[in-house]
Amino acid sequence: MSQTKRDQVVSHLRYLRLELREMHQGIQQDGLYPEPGEVRGVLAQMEALLDLLEGGSKLKSSADLV
């Protein structure tokens, strides 16, 4: 894995960890669940990270995006 790709992966993982930590704290402290859009956003970012790791050349069907 090239250094640039590695840096992108590290950056994505740090951001995702922060987002998930904030969601978890909201649930624990306030009992508030995240908005569905927030969860979808994190899932989309995780999919983008997976695509980056796999090469990103796959096409996704519309069913995969929902």
PDB file of N, CA, C and O in Angstrom:
ATOM      1  N   MET A   1       0.857  -1.173   0.000  1.00  0.00           N
ATOM      2  CA  MET A   1       0.000   0.000   0.000  1.00  0.00           C
ATOM      3  C   MET A   1       0.903   1.236   0.000  1.00  0.00           C
ATOM      4  O   MET A   1       1.845   1.332   0.787  1.00  0.00           O
ATOM      5  N   SER A   2       0.603   2.168  -0.885  1.00  0.00           N
ATOM      6  CA  SER A   2       1.423   3.366  -0.959  1.00  0.00           C
ATOM      7  C   SER A   2       1.207   4.237   0.278  1.00  0.00           C
ATOM      8  O   SER A   2       0.200   4.115   0.974  1.00  0.00           O
ATOM      9  N   GLN A   3       2.158   5.100   0.529  1.00  0.00           N
ATOM     10  CA  GLN A   3       2.078   5.952   1.715  1.00  0.00           C
ATOM     11  C   GLN A   3       0.875   6.896   1.638  1.00  0.00           C
ATOM     12  O   GLN A   3       0.223   7.156   2.649  1.00  0.00           O
ATOM     13  N   THR A   4       0.581   7.408   0.441  1.00  0.00           N
ATOM     14  CA  THR A   4      -0.564   8.306   0.291  1.00  0.00           C
ATOM     15  C   THR A   4      -1.861   7.579   0.611  1.00  0.00           C
ATOM     16  O   THR A   4      -2.721   8.111   1.314  1.00  0.00           O
ATOM     17  N   LYS A   5      -2.000   6.366   0.095  1.00  0.00           N
ATOM     18  CA  LYS A   5      -3.203   5.579   0.368  1.00  0.00           C
ATOM     19  C   LYS A   5      -3.297   5.263   1.857  1.00  0.00           C
ATOM     20  O   LYS A   5      -4.378   5.318   2.444  1.00  0.00           O
ATOM     21  N   ARG A   6      -2.171   4.935   2.454  1.00  0.00           N
ATOM     22  CA  ARG A   6      -2.140   4.648   3.887  1.00  0.00           C
ATOM     23  C   ARG A   6      -2.568   5.877   4.688  1.00  0.00           C
ATOM     24  O   ARG A   6      -3.323   5.753   5.653  1.00  0.00           O
ATOM     25  N   ASP A   7      -2.100   7.045   4.303  1.00  0.00           N
ATOM     26  CA  ASP A   7      -2.487   8.278   4.997  1.00  0.00           C
ATOM     27  C   ASP A   7      -3.982   8.543   4.857  1.00  0.00           C
ATOM     28  O   ASP A   7      -4.623   9.002   5.802  1.00  0.00           O
ATOM     29  N   GLN A   8      -4.539   8.254   3.679  1.00  0.00           N
ATOM     30  CA  GLN A   8      -5.972   8.433   3.475  1.00  0.00           C
ATOM     31  C   GLN A   8      -6.764   7.488   4.371  1.00  0.00           C
ATOM     32  O   GLN A   8      -7.765   7.882   4.969  1.00  0.00           O
ATOM     33  N   VAL A   9      -6.318   6.258   4.459  1.00  0.00           N
ATOM     34  CA  VAL A   9      -7.003   5.269   5.293  1.00  0.00           C
ATOM     35  C   VAL A   9      -6.949   5.684   6.756  1.00  0.00           C
ATOM     36  O   VAL A   9      -7.958   5.625   7.458  1.00  0.00           O
ATOM     37  N   VAL A  10      -5.782   6.099   7.215  1.00  0.00           N
ATOM     38  CA  VAL A  10      -5.632   6.531   8.606  1.00  0.00           C
ATOM     39  C   VAL A  10      -6.543   7.721   8.900  1.00  0.00           C
ATOM     40  O   VAL A  10      -7.187   7.767   9.948  1.00  0.00           O
ATOM     41  N   SER A  11      -6.597   8.667   7.992  1.00  0.00           N
ATOM     42  CA  SER A  11      -7.449   9.840   8.174  1.00  0.00           C
ATOM     43  C   SER A  11      -8.927   9.441   8.235  1.00  0.00           C
ATOM     44  O   SER A  11      -9.665   9.912   9.101  1.00  0.00           O
ATOM     45  N   HIS A  12      -9.350   8.579   7.319  1.00  0.00           N
ATOM     46  CA  HIS A  12     -10.733   8.098   7.331  1.00  0.00           C
ATOM     47  C   HIS A  12     -11.060   7.393   8.640  1.00  0.00           C
ATOM     48  O   HIS A  12     -12.107   7.643   9.238  1.00  0.00           O
ATOM     49  N   LEU A  13     -10.177   6.522   9.083  1.00  0.00           N
ATOM     50  CA  LEU A  13     -10.432   5.765  10.318  1.00  0.00           C
ATOM     51  C   LEU A  13     -10.521   6.682  11.529  1.00  0.00           C
ATOM     52  O   LEU A  13     -11.369   6.473  12.396  1.00  0.00           O
ATOM     53  N   ARG A  14      -9.675   7.677  11.600  1.00  0.00           N
ATOM     54  CA  ARG A  14      -9.738   8.623  12.725  1.00  0.00           C
ATOM     55  C   ARG A  14     -11.061   9.371  12.731  1.00  0.00           C
ATOM     56  O   ARG A  14     -11.686   9.539  13.778  1.00  0.00           O
ATOM     57  N   TYR A  15     -11.483   9.817  11.555  1.00  0.00           N
ATOM     58  CA  TYR A  15     -12.737  10.549  11.467  1.00  0.00           C
ATOM     59  C   TYR A  15     -13.917   9.654  11.842  1.00  0.00           C
ATOM     60  O   TYR A  15     -14.796  10.065  12.599  1.00  0.00           O
ATOM     61  N   LEU A  16     -13.933   8.437  11.314  1.00  0.00           N
ATOM     62  CA  LEU A  16     -15.021   7.511  11.628  1.00  0.00           C
ATOM     63  C   LEU A  16     -15.056   7.168  13.110  1.00  0.00           C
ATOM     64  O   LEU A  16     -16.130   7.077  13.704  1.00  0.00           O
ATOM     65  N   ARG A  17     -13.891   6.978  13.704  1.00  0.00           N
ATOM     66  CA  ARG A  17     -13.836   6.674  15.135  1.00  0.00           C
ATOM     67  C   ARG A  17     -14.423   7.827  15.942  1.00  0.00           C
ATOM     68  O   ARG A  17     -15.159   7.597  16.902  1.00  0.00           O
ATOM     69  N   LEU A  18     -14.107   9.059  15.565  1.00  0.00           N
ATOM     70  CA  LEU A  18     -14.650  10.224  16.255  1.00  0.00           C
ATOM     71  C   LEU A  18     -16.165  10.295  16.109  1.00  0.00           C
ATOM     72  O   LEU A  18     -16.876  10.537  17.085  1.00  0.00           O
ATOM     73  N   GLU A  19     -16.657  10.084  14.894  1.00  0.00           N
ATOM     74  CA  GLU A  19     -18.102  10.114  14.667  1.00  0.00           C
ATOM     75  C   GLU A  19     -18.818   9.041  15.489  1.00  0.00           C
ATOM     76  O   GLU A  19     -19.838   9.311  16.122  1.00  0.00           O
ATOM     77  N   LEU A  20     -18.281   7.840  15.474  1.00  0.00           N
ATOM     78  CA  LEU A  20     -18.908   6.750  16.227  1.00  0.00           C
ATOM     79  C   LEU A  20     -18.829   6.979  17.729  1.00  0.00           C
ATOM     80  O   LEU A  20     -19.760   6.635  18.459  1.00  0.00           O
ATOM     81  N   ARG A  21     -17.740   7.549  18.192  1.00  0.00           N
ATOM     82  CA  ARG A  21     -17.607   7.851  19.619  1.00  0.00           C
ATOM     83  C   ARG A  21     -18.657   8.870  20.052  1.00  0.00           C
ATOM     84  O   ARG A  21     -19.260   8.735  21.117  1.00  0.00           O
ATOM     85  N   GLU A  22     -18.873   9.899  19.215  1.00  0.00           N
ATOM     86  CA  GLU A  22     -19.875  10.916  19.538  1.00  0.00           C
ATOM     87  C   GLU A  22     -21.281  10.310  19.574  1.00  0.00           C
ATOM     88  O   GLU A  22     -22.081  10.644  20.448  1.00  0.00           O
ATOM     89  N   MET A  23     -21.578   9.421  18.624  1.00  0.00           N
ATOM     90  CA  MET A  23     -22.885   8.760  18.618  1.00  0.00           C
ATOM     91  C   MET A  23     -23.049   7.902  19.872  1.00  0.00           C
ATOM     92  O   MET A  23     -24.106   7.918  20.503  1.00  0.00           O
ATOM     93  N   HIS A  24     -22.026   7.167  20.225  1.00  0.00           N
ATOM     94  CA  HIS A  24     -22.080   6.292  21.397  1.00  0.00           C
ATOM     95  C   HIS A  24     -22.277   7.099  22.668  1.00  0.00           C
ATOM     96  O   HIS A  24     -23.082   6.718  23.518  1.00  0.00           O
ATOM     97  N   GLN A  25     -21.560   8.205  22.818  1.00  0.00           N
ATOM     98  CA  GLN A  25     -21.703   9.045  24.000  1.00  0.00           C
ATOM     99  C   GLN A  25     -23.105   9.637  24.081  1.00  0.00           C
ATOM    100  O   GLN A  25     -23.673   9.750  25.167  1.00  0.00           O
ATOM    101  N   GLY A  26     -23.657  10.011  22.945  1.00  0.00           N
ATOM    102  CA  GLY A  26     -25.018  10.545  22.934  1.00  0.00           C
ATOM    103  C   GLY A  26     -26.024   9.521  23.412  1.00  0.00           C
ATOM    104  O   GLY A  26     -26.966   9.853  24.131  1.00  0.00           O
ATOM    105  N   ILE A  27     -25.827   8.284  23.017  1.00  0.00           N
ATOM    106  CA  ILE A  27     -26.729   7.215  23.445  1.00  0.00           C
ATOM    107  C   ILE A  27     -26.562   6.948  24.932  1.00  0.00           C
ATOM    108  O   ILE A  27     -27.552   6.825  25.654  1.00  0.00           O
ATOM    109  N   GLN A  28     -25.325   6.858  25.396  1.00  0.00           N
ATOM    110  CA  GLN A  28     -25.079   6.542  26.804  1.00  0.00           C
ATOM    111  C   GLN A  28     -25.509   7.664  27.737  1.00  0.00           C
ATOM    112  O   GLN A  28     -26.175   7.412  28.740  1.00  0.00           O
ATOM    113  N   GLN A  29     -25.143   8.875  27.426  1.00  0.00           N
ATOM    114  CA  GLN A  29     -25.377   9.983  28.347  1.00  0.00           C
ATOM    115  C   GLN A  29     -26.806  10.511  28.284  1.00  0.00           C
ATOM    116  O   GLN A  29     -27.433  10.744  29.317  1.00  0.00           O
ATOM    117  N   ASP A  30     -27.312  10.698  27.084  1.00  0.00           N
ATOM    118  CA  ASP A  30     -28.601  11.355  26.930  1.00  0.00           C
ATOM    119  C   ASP A  30     -29.728  10.415  26.516  1.00  0.00           C
ATOM    120  O   ASP A  30     -30.900  10.792  26.547  1.00  0.00           O
ATOM    121  N   GLY A  31     -29.375   9.207  26.134  1.00  0.00           N
ATOM    122  CA  GLY A  31     -30.382   8.280  25.633  1.00  0.00           C
ATOM    123  C   GLY A  31     -30.919   8.681  24.271  1.00  0.00           C
ATOM    124  O   GLY A  31     -31.971   8.204  23.846  1.00  0.00           O
ATOM    125  N   LEU A  32     -30.193   9.559  23.588  1.00  0.00           N
ATOM    126  CA  LEU A  32     -30.615  10.030  22.272  1.00  0.00           C
ATOM    127  C   LEU A  32     -29.953   9.201  21.182  1.00  0.00           C
ATOM    128  O   LEU A  32     -28.729   9.073  21.142  1.00  0.00           O
ATOM    129  N   TYR A  33     -30.757   8.651  20.316  1.00  0.00           N
ATOM    130  CA  TYR A  33     -30.225   7.891  19.200  1.00  0.00           C
ATOM    131  C   TYR A  33     -29.887   8.842  18.053  1.00  0.00           C
ATOM    132  O   TYR A  33     -30.555   9.861  17.879  1.00  0.00           O
ATOM    133  N   PRO A  34     -28.868   8.521  17.279  1.00  0.00           N
ATOM    134  CA  PRO A  34     -28.501   9.394  16.158  1.00  0.00           C
ATOM    135  C   PRO A  34     -29.580   9.389  15.084  1.00  0.00           C
ATOM    136  O   PRO A  34     -30.358   8.443  14.964  1.00  0.00           O
ATOM    137  N   GLU A  35     -29.608  10.441  14.325  1.00  0.00           N
ATOM    138  CA  GLU A  35     -30.539  10.521  13.207  1.00  0.00           C
ATOM    139  C   GLU A  35     -30.159   9.454  12.176  1.00  0.00           C
ATOM    140  O   GLU A  35     -28.981   9.135  12.010  1.00  0.00           O
ATOM    141  N   PRO A  36     -31.153   8.912  11.492  1.00  0.00           N
ATOM    142  CA  PRO A  36     -30.850   7.902  10.467  1.00  0.00           C
ATOM    143  C   PRO A  36     -29.862   8.405   9.413  1.00  0.00           C
ATOM    144  O   PRO A  36     -29.043   7.635   8.911  1.00  0.00           O
ATOM    145  N   GLY A  37     -29.935   9.674   9.084  1.00  0.00           N
ATOM    146  CA  GLY A  37     -29.008  10.251   8.101  1.00  0.00           C
ATOM    147  C   GLY A  37     -27.566  10.224   8.585  1.00  0.00           C
ATOM    148  O   GLY A  37     -26.642  10.025   7.796  1.00  0.00           O
ATOM    149  N   GLU A  38     -27.379  10.426   9.885  1.00  0.00           N
ATOM    150  CA  GLU A  38     -26.032  10.362  10.444  1.00  0.00           C
ATOM    151  C   GLU A  38     -25.462   8.955  10.320  1.00  0.00           C
ATOM    152  O   GLU A  38     -24.301   8.769   9.955  1.00  0.00           O
ATOM    153  N   VAL A  39     -26.292   7.972  10.629  1.00  0.00           N
ATOM    154  CA  VAL A  39     -25.846   6.580  10.556  1.00  0.00           C
ATOM    155  C   VAL A  39     -25.550   6.212   9.109  1.00  0.00           C
ATOM    156  O   VAL A  39     -24.545   5.563   8.818  1.00  0.00           O
ATOM    157  N   ARG A  40     -26.428   6.630   8.204  1.00  0.00           N
ATOM    158  CA  ARG A  40     -26.189   6.362   6.778  1.00  0.00           C
ATOM    159  C   ARG A  40     -24.900   7.022   6.309  1.00  0.00           C
ATOM    160  O   ARG A  40     -24.166   6.447   5.505  1.00  0.00           O
ATOM    161  N   GLY A  41     -24.623   8.208   6.798  1.00  0.00           N
ATOM    162  CA  GLY A  41     -23.396   8.907   6.417  1.00  0.00           C
ATOM    163  C   GLY A  41     -22.151   8.163   6.860  1.00  0.00           C
ATOM    164  O   GLY A  41     -21.189   8.041   6.102  1.00  0.00           O
ATOM    165  N   VAL A  42     -22.170   7.665   8.087  1.00  0.00           N
ATOM    166  CA  VAL A  42     -21.022   6.901   8.586  1.00  0.00           C
ATOM    167  C   VAL A  42     -20.867   5.610   7.801  1.00  0.00           C
ATOM    168  O   VAL A  42     -19.750   5.220   7.459  1.00  0.00           O
ATOM    169  N   LEU A  43     -21.983   4.943   7.514  1.00  0.00           N
ATOM    170  CA  LEU A  43     -21.922   3.717   6.721  1.00  0.00           C
ATOM    171  C   LEU A  43     -21.370   3.992   5.324  1.00  0.00           C
ATOM    172  O   LEU A  43     -20.579   3.205   4.804  1.00  0.00           O
ATOM    173  N   ALA A  44     -21.776   5.090   4.721  1.00  0.00           N
ATOM    174  CA  ALA A  44     -21.272   5.444   3.395  1.00  0.00           C
ATOM    175  C   ALA A  44     -19.768   5.699   3.437  1.00  0.00           C
ATOM    176  O   ALA A  44     -19.041   5.318   2.520  1.00  0.00           O
ATOM    177  N   GLN A  45     -19.311   6.344   4.502  1.00  0.00           N
ATOM    178  CA  GLN A  45     -17.873   6.592   4.632  1.00  0.00           C
ATOM    179  C   GLN A  45     -17.110   5.300   4.842  1.00  0.00           C
ATOM    180  O   GLN A  45     -15.998   5.143   4.337  1.00  0.00           O
ATOM    181  N   MET A  46     -17.699   4.372   5.586  1.00  0.00           N
ATOM    182  CA  MET A  46     -17.049   3.077   5.784  1.00  0.00           C
ATOM    183  C   MET A  46     -16.972   2.313   4.465  1.00  0.00           C
ATOM    184  O   MET A  46     -15.969   1.656   4.189  1.00  0.00           O
ATOM    185  N   GLU A  47     -18.025   2.393   3.647  1.00  0.00           N
ATOM    186  CA  GLU A  47     -18.007   1.764   2.340  1.00  0.00           C
ATOM    187  C   GLU A  47     -16.957   2.400   1.439  1.00  0.00           C
ATOM    188  O   GLU A  47     -16.274   1.701   0.690  1.00  0.00           O
ATOM    189  N   ALA A  48     -16.823   3.730   1.507  1.00  0.00           N
ATOM    190  CA  ALA A  48     -15.809   4.419   0.714  1.00  0.00           C
ATOM    191  C   ALA A  48     -14.410   3.978   1.135  1.00  0.00           C
ATOM    192  O   ALA A  48     -13.528   3.804   0.294  1.00  0.00           O
ATOM    193  N   LEU A  49     -14.214   3.802   2.418  1.00  0.00           N
ATOM    194  CA  LEU A  49     -12.922   3.333   2.912  1.00  0.00           C
ATOM    195  C   LEU A  49     -12.647   1.927   2.413  1.00  0.00           C
ATOM    196  O   LEU A  49     -11.530   1.626   1.993  1.00  0.00           O
ATOM    197  N   LEU A  50     -13.641   1.069   2.454  1.00  0.00           N
ATOM    198  CA  LEU A  50     -13.487  -0.295   1.956  1.00  0.00           C
ATOM    199  C   LEU A  50     -13.161  -0.279   0.461  1.00  0.00           C
ATOM    200  O   LEU A  50     -12.297  -1.027   0.004  1.00  0.00           O
ATOM    201  N   ASP A  51     -13.857   0.575  -0.298  1.00  0.00           N
ATOM    202  CA  ASP A  51     -13.563   0.696  -1.726  1.00  0.00           C
ATOM    203  C   ASP A  51     -12.132   1.158  -1.959  1.00  0.00           C
ATOM    204  O   ASP A  51     -11.452   0.667  -2.861  1.00  0.00           O
ATOM    205  N   LEU A  52     -11.683   2.090  -1.153  1.00  0.00           N
ATOM    206  CA  LEU A  52     -10.317   2.584  -1.275  1.00  0.00           C
ATOM    207  C   LEU A  52      -9.328   1.453  -1.035  1.00  0.00           C
ATOM    208  O   LEU A  52      -8.332   1.328  -1.748  1.00  0.00           O
ATOM    209  N   LEU A  53      -9.601   0.646  -0.048  1.00  0.00           N
ATOM    210  CA  LEU A  53      -8.715  -0.466   0.265  1.00  0.00           C
ATOM    211  C   LEU A  53      -8.749  -1.557  -0.800  1.00  0.00           C
ATOM    212  O   LEU A  53      -7.732  -2.193  -1.080  1.00  0.00           O
ATOM    213  N   GLU A  54      -9.923  -1.771  -1.393  1.00  0.00           N
ATOM    214  CA  GLU A  54     -10.075  -2.817  -2.401  1.00  0.00           C
ATOM    215  C   GLU A  54      -9.705  -2.343  -3.795  1.00  0.00           C
ATOM    216  O   GLU A  54      -9.629  -3.160  -4.713  1.00  0.00           O
ATOM    217  N   GLY A  55      -9.479  -1.081  -3.978  1.00  0.00           N
ATOM    218  CA  GLY A  55      -9.115  -0.571  -5.284  1.00  0.00           C
ATOM    219  C   GLY A  55     -10.135   0.370  -5.879  1.00  0.00           C
ATOM    220  O   GLY A  55      -9.818   1.122  -6.801  1.00  0.00           O
ATOM    221  N   GLY A  56     -11.360   0.346  -5.369  1.00  0.00           N
ATOM    222  CA  GLY A  56     -12.381   1.316  -5.760  1.00  0.00           C
ATOM    223  C   GLY A  56     -12.925   1.144  -7.162  1.00  0.00           C
ATOM    224  O   GLY A  56     -13.595   2.054  -7.652  1.00  0.00           O
ATOM    225  N   SER A  57     -12.679   0.033  -7.836  1.00  0.00           N
ATOM    226  CA  SER A  57     -13.127  -0.104  -9.221  1.00  0.00           C
ATOM    227  C   SER A  57     -14.480  -0.771  -9.344  1.00  0.00           C
ATOM    228  O   SER A  57     -14.983  -0.930 -10.456  1.00  0.00           O
ATOM    229  N   LYS A  58     -15.092  -1.172  -8.221  1.00  0.00           N
ATOM    230  CA  LYS A  58     -16.397  -1.826  -8.281  1.00  0.00           C
ATOM    231  C   LYS A  58     -17.501  -0.799  -8.487  1.00  0.00           C
ATOM    232  O   LYS A  58     -17.436   0.316  -7.969  1.00  0.00           O
ATOM    233  N   LEU A  59     -18.513  -1.193  -9.249  1.00  0.00           N
ATOM    234  CA  LEU A  59     -19.712  -0.376  -9.389  1.00  0.00           C
ATOM    235  C   LEU A  59     -20.741  -0.913  -8.402  1.00  0.00           C
ATOM    236  O   LEU A  59     -20.866  -2.124  -8.224  1.00  0.00           O
ATOM    237  N   LYS A  60     -21.469  -0.019  -7.771  1.00  0.00           N
ATOM    238  CA  LYS A  60     -22.465  -0.419  -6.792  1.00  0.00           C
ATOM    239  C   LYS A  60     -23.843  -0.321  -7.416  1.00  0.00           C
ATOM    240  O   LYS A  60     -24.128   0.594  -8.189  1.00  0.00           O
ATOM    241  N   SER A  61     -24.688  -1.271  -7.072  1.00  0.00           N
ATOM    242  CA  SER A  61     -26.073  -1.201  -7.519  1.00  0.00           C
ATOM    243  C   SER A  61     -26.831  -0.241  -6.614  1.00  0.00           C
ATOM    244  O   SER A  61     -26.355   0.102  -5.531  1.00  0.00           O
ATOM    245  N   SER A  62     -27.980   0.184  -7.042  1.00  0.00           N
ATOM    246  CA  SER A  62     -28.757   1.112  -6.214  1.00  0.00           C
ATOM    247  C   SER A  62     -29.235   0.443  -4.937  1.00  0.00           C
ATOM    248  O   SER A  62     -29.465   1.128  -3.940  1.00  0.00           O
ATOM    249  N   ALA A  63     -29.392  -0.880  -4.937  1.00  0.00           N
ATOM    250  CA  ALA A  63     -29.796  -1.593  -3.721  1.00  0.00           C
ATOM    251  C   ALA A  63     -28.710  -1.555  -2.668  1.00  0.00           C
ATOM    252  O   ALA A  63     -29.013  -1.564  -1.475  1.00  0.00           O
ATOM    253  N   ASP A  64     -27.448  -1.513  -3.075  1.00  0.00           N
ATOM    254  CA  ASP A  64     -26.348  -1.447  -2.130  1.00  0.00           C
ATOM    255  C   ASP A  64     -26.259  -0.089  -1.454  1.00  0.00           C
ATOM    256  O   ASP A  64     -25.705   0.017  -0.360  1.00  0.00           O
ATOM    257  N   LEU A  65     -26.791   0.942  -2.078  1.00  0.00           N
ATOM    258  CA  LEU A  65     -26.668   2.291  -1.524  1.00  0.00           C
ATOM    259  C   LEU A  65     -27.737   2.595  -0.484  1.00  0.00           C
ATOM    260  O   LEU A  65     -27.610   3.577   0.248  1.00  0.00           O
ATOM    261  N   VAL A  66     -28.764   1.799  -0.400  1.00  0.00           N
ATOM    262  CA  VAL A  66     -29.877   2.058   0.533  1.00  0.00           C
ATOM    263  C   VAL A  66     -29.606   1.447   1.867  1.00  0.00           C
ATOM    264  O   VAL A  66     -30.428   1.561   2.776  1.00  0.00           O
TER     265      VAL A  66
END
